[in-house]
Amino acid sequence: MSRPEIIKKLKKKNSKLNQSQIELIIDTFCENITKALKDGKKIELRGFGSFFIKKIKENYSARNPKTGELIYVPEKNKVRFKPSKNLKKLINE
C-alpha cells in the first residue's frame, strides 16, 4: 500500500480532516519513529508490532562473490520489525 492510498483511506474514515492535515499526521508519525530509532529506543504499537534496532557485527572475512577477494564489512545498525501475536494471527487466517 502506498502513501496516497493510506491518505485516501484515512480521508474516508475521517471526513472532517482535509488532505494536508492527514499528510501532516503521517509525516509527524514517521519522523517520530525515525527519531526514536536513531536514539536507540524501541517502538511498540500494541496489536501491530514493534520496531527496534539490531547491531550487525563487523566482518573481516567476508568475500566478494564475484572476485573471491576478502573485504571488510563495517558494523552497522539495522531496523527490525517483530509483528504482534494478533497481526500474525490475522495474516495466517
ChimeraX attribute file (.defattr): number of C-alpha atoms within 10 A of each C-alpha:
attribute: neighborCount
match mode: 1-to-1
recipient: residues
	/A:1	5
	/A:2	6
	/A:3	9
	/A:4	11
	/A:5	10
	/A:6	14
	/A:7	18
	/A:8	13
	/A:9	10
	/A:10	16
	/A:11	16
	/A:12	11
	/A:13	9
	/A:14	11
	/A:15	9
	/A:16	9
	/A:17	12
	/A:18	12
	/A:19	15
	/A:20	10
	/A:21	13
	/A:22	17
	/A:23	16
	/A:24	11
	/A:25	13
	/A:26	14
	/A:27	11
	/A:28	12
	/A:29	11
	/A:30	12
	/A:31	12
	/A:32	12
	/A:33	15
	/A:34	14
	/A:35	11
	/A:36	15
	/A:37	18
	/A:38	14
	/A:39	10
	/A:40	13
	/A:41	14
	/A:42	15
	/A:43	17
	/A:44	15
	/A:45	11
	/A:46	12
	/A:47	12
	/A:48	13
	/A:49	16
	/A:50	15
	/A:51	18
	/A:52	18
	/A:53	18
	/A:54	12
	/A:55	10
	/A:56	12
	/A:57	11
	/A:58	12
	/A:59	12
	/A:60	11
	/A:61	11
	/A:62	13
	/A:63	14
	/A:64	11
	/A:65	8
	/A:66	6
	/A:67	7
	/A:68	9
	/A:69	10
	/A:70	12
	/A:71	12
	/A:72	12
	/A:73	14
	/A:74	10
	/A:75	10
	/A:76	11
	/A:77	14
	/A:78	11
	/A:79	11
	/A:80	12
	/A:81	13
	/A:82	13
	/A:83	17
	/A:84	15
	/A:85	12
	/A:86	12
	/A:87	14
	/A:88	14
	/A:89	10
	/A:90	8
	/A:91	7
	/A:92	6
	/A:93	5
